[in-house]
Amino acid sequence: MTKLTDLSIADAREGLRAKSFSASELTQAHLEAIAAANAALNAFILPTPERALAMAKASEARLKAGEGGALEGIPLGIKDLFCTKDVRTTACSHILHRFTPTYESTVTANLWAAGAVMLGKLNNDEFAMGSSNETSFYGPVVNPWQRKGSNAKLVPGGSSGGSSAAVAARLCMGATATDTGGSIRQPAAVTGTVGIKPTYGRCSRWGIVAFASSLDQAGPIARSIRDAAILLKVMASHDPKDTTSVDLPVPDYEAAVERGVKGLTIGIPKEYRVPGMAPEIEALWQKGVEWLKASGAKIKEVSLPHTKYALPSYYIVAPAEASSNLARYDGVRYGLRQPGSDVISMYENTREAGFGAEVKRRILIGTYVLSAGYYDAYYLKAQKVRSLIKRDFDTAFEEVDAILTPTTPGPAFAVGEKSGDPVEMYLNDIFTVTVNMAGLPGLSVPAGLSLEGTPLGLQLIGRPFDEETLFRVSRVIEEAAGPLAKPQDWWSKAA
């Protein structure tokens, strides 16, 4: 029999309904996997075994009564950016030391209403600021994948590195994540998982610790396209508490998965062939094109001329919004407080002790670009570029149904390999930030292995609120690429 932790959400759902195993057995199997792996991977910063088993028991009662929800009994991990009532939520920052919300984020409330089980809180880059999960106050997450012939610790991508590592290592069946400039898709690509950033406004941001409010969006990380579709259907909703939440019906994404690509036109943007792109990334991209052609899709080259300005514009807009959002962390109402001789020195001491280096860097950048004399030259200009990026996509989508690109410029790198160079780190988002700047849906699907034997992903970009097409196209790639071998279980030997 397949190990319970190897089951997909779709298969576990059927097994629970057929009473092949219980929700408690499924949950216990994952709790044991966390206990065996977490010392090595550091994916969970706060496992919640007692709560998980209590939720699983409640699921069993509902299943017995024939009242099971869409995710009844399915064990999930929750990124530490999502507020969870009565469970510590810190955004992996020291400044939110011991903060325990008295409310539940809308996305996690939707999951619990559907019967999902919470295994615990997952590690992430501090306030979601990072591409490698090395900026967390709780230490870096380690990718469950390793290079051939090497035991060097690799990054799992970021900021949702705990989510991607936990899903890839079979510590949970799926996970919540957030994406401000690639923080769902990039970690999914380097861990061999599926990650979708839905259209801005599709999932409520209420109860999610803010980084950059006009860019942040919640989404799932899972091990298959079908599982991601199942999770997104539950996570998405209209929420009056979030003024950017869109009042549109949520489609049945799972029903879209097997519709195929016949009749669809897929765009290939010439501007994504960036200088210095690794030949293996170029080859993988071409393979994706051939797979879609063979399945009946038409391929068309498109132009997105303002792509080259996306990364610098993003690193003006996002820090500007972060400097505004993070002004609330001052040691007065909640979280860390460091004493000072007066209220100003208390603010300064608290923020100095509470924020990590990357968060401080982005607050300083953001405050600078919003300051008098620089606002027009930087922030206003970046917003104008953002409008041009959106217009490029609008024009392209007059001719194509979805756009295919690489997700990352290369495979997972080693912990500490790039963290000393902020610009090198920011370049990891080169293929993903345009999607956030334009508010579009983007999905990363595993498409093969690098020369080092680690996963690589392809990205699909869609029209606003057309996640269904992304699920259709990515399923064809998933089938053509075939299942990835799961990462070798080296962590239990390291324990």
SVG drawing of the C-alpha trace seen along z (x, -y; Angstrom):
<svg xmlns="http://www.w3.org/2000/svg" viewBox="-25 -68 55 70">
<polyline fill="none" stroke="black" stroke-width="0.4" points="0.0,0.0 1.2,-3.6 2.5,-5.4 -0.2,-7.7 2.3,-10.7 2.8,-9.9 -0.9,-10.2 -2.1,-13.1 -4.9,-15.2 -7.3,-13.8 -6.4,-10.2 -6.5,-10.9 -10.0,-12.5 -11.2,-9.3 -9.5,-7.0 -11.1,-8.9 -14.5,-8.7 -14.1,-5.0 -12.9,-4.5 -9.6,-3.0 -7.9,-4.9 -9.1,-7.5 -8.4,-11.3 -6.5,-10.6 -4.3,-8.0 -3.6,-10.4 -2.8,-13.2 -0.6,-11.0 1.4,-9.8 2.2,-13.5 3.0,-14.4 5.5,-11.5 7.1,-12.7 7.4,-16.2 9.0,-14.8 11.5,-12.8 12.5,-15.6 12.1,-19.0 15.4,-19.1 17.1,-18.8 14.8,-20.8 13.5,-23.5 10.2,-23.8 7.9,-24.0 8.6,-26.7 5.6,-25.6 4.0,-22.2 0.6,-22.0 0.1,-18.2 -2.6,-18.4 -4.8,-20.8 -4.2,-18.7 -5.4,-15.5 -8.4,-17.3 -9.3,-18.6 -8.8,-15.2 -11.2,-13.7 -13.8,-16.3 -13.4,-15.5 -14.0,-11.8 -17.3,-12.6 -18.4,-14.8 -17.3,-12.1 -19.3,-9.5 -22.3,-11.7 -21.9,-12.2 -21.2,-15.9 -17.6,-16.0 -16.3,-19.2 -14.2,-19.6 -11.0,-19.1 -12.3,-17.0 -9.5,-15.4 -6.7,-16.7 -3.6,-17.8 -2.1,-21.1 0.8,-23.4 0.2,-27.2 2.7,-29.8 3.5,-31.9 2.2,-35.0 -1.4,-33.8 -3.0,-34.8 -4.3,-31.8 -6.6,-32.3 -4.9,-31.4 -1.8,-30.1 1.4,-32.2 1.9,-34.1 5.2,-36.1 5.8,-36.5 9.1,-34.9 10.3,-38.2 11.6,-38.8 9.5,-42.0 6.3,-39.9 7.7,-38.0 5.0,-35.8 2.2,-37.5 -0.9,-35.4 -3.9,-36.6 -7.4,-36.7 -8.8,-36.2 -8.4,-33.9 -7.3,-35.0 -10.1,-34.6 -8.1,-32.1 -7.4,-29.8 -11.0,-30.2 -12.1,-28.9 -9.8,-25.9 -11.1,-25.0 -14.7,-25.4 -13.9,-22.9 -12.6,-20.4 -8.9,-20.8 -6.5,-19.9 -3.7,-22.3 -0.4,-20.6 1.4,-23.8 3.0,-27.0 5.6,-27.0 8.8,-28.9 9.2,-31.8 11.5,-34.7 11.0,-37.5 7.8,-39.5 8.1,-37.5 11.2,-39.5 13.5,-37.1 13.9,-34.6 15.7,-31.8 14.1,-31.6 17.5,-32.7 16.1,-35.9 13.8,-34.1 14.4,-34.9 14.0,-31.1 16.9,-30.2 17.0,-29.0 14.8,-26.2 16.7,-23.4 15.5,-22.1 14.7,-18.3 16.4,-17.9 20.2,-17.6 22.7,-17.9 24.1,-14.7 27.1,-13.6 26.8,-16.4 25.3,-16.9 25.5,-20.7 22.3,-22.2 20.3,-23.9 17.7,-26.7 14.0,-25.8 13.3,-29.2 11.4,-32.0 9.6,-33.6 7.4,-30.5 10.3,-28.1 8.8,-26.3 5.7,-25.6 7.6,-24.3 10.0,-22.2 7.3,-20.7 5.1,-19.7 8.1,-18.3 9.3,-16.3 5.8,-14.8 5.5,-16.6 2.0,-17.9 -0.3,-17.3 -0.4,-21.0 0.4,-24.4 -0.7,-28.0 1.7,-30.4 1.9,-34.1 3.4,-35.7 4.5,-39.3 7.1,-39.0 7.4,-35.2 7.2,-33.8 4.9,-30.9 6.1,-30.1 9.9,-30.4 10.0,-28.0 7.7,-25.6 10.0,-25.5 13.1,-24.7 11.4,-22.0 9.5,-20.1 6.1,-21.3 3.2,-23.1 2.5,-26.7 -0.1,-29.1 -0.4,-32.8 -4.0,-33.7 -5.1,-37.0 -4.8,-39.9 -8.2,-40.0 -9.1,-36.3 -8.0,-35.3 -8.7,-37.6 -5.7,-39.3 -7.5,-39.9 -5.5,-38.4 -2.3,-38.0 0.6,-40.0 1.2,-42.6 4.4,-43.2 3.3,-45.2 -0.4,-45.5 -0.9,-46.1 1.2,-43.1 0.6,-40.4 -1.6,-37.5 -2.3,-34.2 -2.2,-30.8 -1.5,-27.1 1.6,-24.9 0.8,-21.3 2.4,-18.2 0.1,-18.1 -1.9,-20.3 -5.2,-18.7 -4.3,-19.1 -3.5,-22.8 -6.8,-23.2 -8.6,-21.6 -6.9,-23.9 -7.4,-27.1 -11.2,-26.4 -11.5,-26.5 -9.0,-29.3 -10.6,-31.7 -13.6,-33.7 -15.1,-37.2 -14.4,-38.9 -16.1,-42.2 -13.3,-42.7 -10.8,-43.1 -11.6,-46.0 -9.4,-44.6 -11.3,-41.2 -13.2,-40.7 -16.9,-39.7 -16.8,-37.1 -17.9,-33.4 -15.1,-30.9 -15.0,-28.4 -14.6,-24.6 -10.9,-24.6 -10.6,-20.8 -13.1,-20.4 -10.8,-22.4 -7.7,-20.3 -8.4,-17.6 -9.8,-19.9 -6.6,-19.8 -5.1,-22.6 -6.6,-22.0 -7.7,-25.3 -5.5,-27.4 -2.7,-29.7 0.3,-29.9 2.5,-33.0 6.3,-32.9 7.7,-36.3 11.0,-37.1 12.1,-39.4 12.3,-36.5 15.4,-35.2 17.7,-37.2 21.5,-37.5 23.3,-34.8 20.3,-32.4 21.5,-28.9 21.4,-26.6 19.4,-24.0 16.7,-26.6 16.5,-27.5 16.3,-23.8 13.6,-23.1 11.5,-26.1 11.8,-24.7 10.7,-21.3 7.6,-22.9 6.8,-24.5 7.1,-21.1 4.9,-19.3 2.2,-21.9 2.4,-21.8 2.2,-18.0 -1.0,-18.3 -2.7,-20.5 -1.9,-24.1 -0.7,-26.8 2.5,-28.6 3.0,-32.3 5.9,-34.7 4.7,-37.8 6.5,-40.9 6.4,-42.3 8.8,-45.3 8.7,-46.7 9.8,-43.5 13.4,-44.8 12.1,-47.5 10.0,-45.2 12.6,-44.2 13.9,-47.7 10.3,-49.0 9.2,-46.2 12.1,-47.0 10.8,-50.5 7.1,-49.8 7.5,-46.8 9.9,-48.5 7.8,-51.7 4.7,-49.8 6.7,-47.8 8.0,-50.9 4.5,-52.1 3.1,-48.8 5.9,-48.0 5.6,-51.4 3.0,-49.8 5.6,-47.7 6.8,-50.0 6.7,-48.1 3.7,-49.9 0.7,-47.6 2.0,-44.1 5.1,-42.1 8.6,-42.9 9.3,-46.0 12.8,-47.2 13.1,-49.8 14.3,-53.4 14.8,-56.7 11.7,-58.1 9.1,-57.0 11.4,-57.7 14.3,-55.7 11.9,-52.9 10.7,-52.9 14.3,-52.9 15.6,-50.2 12.6,-48.0 13.0,-48.2 16.7,-47.8 16.4,-44.6 13.2,-43.4 13.9,-43.7 16.5,-41.6 19.0,-43.1 17.0,-42.5 13.8,-44.0 15.8,-47.1 17.3,-47.4 13.9,-47.4 12.4,-49.8 15.3,-52.2 14.9,-51.9 11.1,-52.4 11.4,-55.4 13.9,-57.0 11.8,-56.6 8.8,-58.0 10.6,-61.0 10.2,-64.6 12.2,-65.3 12.5,-61.7 8.8,-60.6 8.3,-61.8 11.7,-60.6 11.3,-57.0 8.0,-55.9 5.7,-57.8 7.9,-56.7 7.8,-53.1 4.0,-53.2 3.9,-54.5 6.2,-51.7 3.8,-49.3 1.0,-50.6 3.1,-50.0 3.8,-46.4 0.1,-45.8 -0.6,-47.2 2.0,-44.9 0.2,-41.9 -3.2,-43.2 -1.9,-43.6 -0.4,-40.1 -3.6,-38.5 -5.5,-39.8 -3.6,-37.2 -2.9,-34.4 -4.7,-32.5 -1.7,-32.0 2.1,-32.7 4.8,-30.2 8.2,-31.2 10.8,-29.7 10.0,-30.2 13.6,-30.7 16.9,-31.6 18.5,-28.5 18.1,-25.6 18.3,-25.8 21.6,-27.3 23.3,-26.4 22.5,-28.1 24.9,-31.1 25.9,-31.0 24.2,-34.2 22.9,-35.8 25.8,-38.3 24.8,-40.0 21.4,-41.6 21.3,-42.3 22.2,-38.7 19.4,-37.6 16.8,-40.0 17.6,-38.6 16.0,-35.3 12.7,-37.1 13.4,-38.2 10.8,-36.0 8.1,-36.3 7.8,-40.0 5.9,-41.1 3.0,-38.9 2.6,-40.7 3.1,-44.1 0.3,-43.4 -2.0,-41.6 -2.2,-38.5 -2.4,-34.8 0.8,-32.8 1.5,-29.1 4.8,-27.1 4.7,-23.4 7.6,-20.9 9.0,-20.2 12.3,-18.3 15.6,-18.1 18.7,-20.3 22.1,-18.9 22.7,-18.8 19.7,-16.5 17.4,-19.2 14.0,-20.4 13.2,-23.0 9.9,-24.6 8.0,-26.3 5.7,-29.2 2.4,-29.9 0.8,-33.4 -2.9,-34.0 -5.5,-36.6 -7.0,-38.2 -9.3,-35.6 -8.6,-32.9 -6.8,-30.5 -8.8,-27.7 -6.7,-28.0 -3.5,-27.8 -4.7,-24.6 -5.6,-23.2 -2.2,-24.0 -0.1,-23.1 -1.7,-19.7 -0.5,-18.9 3.0,-19.9 2.7,-17.8 1.7,-14.8 4.3,-15.2 7.1,-15.7 6.0,-12.7 6.2,-12.4 9.4,-13.6 11.2,-11.0 10.6,-12.3 13.7,-13.6 15.8,-11.0 15.1,-10.8 18.5,-11.9 17.1,-13.9 16.0,-11.0 19.5,-9.6 20.8,-13.0 18.6,-13.0"/>
</svg>
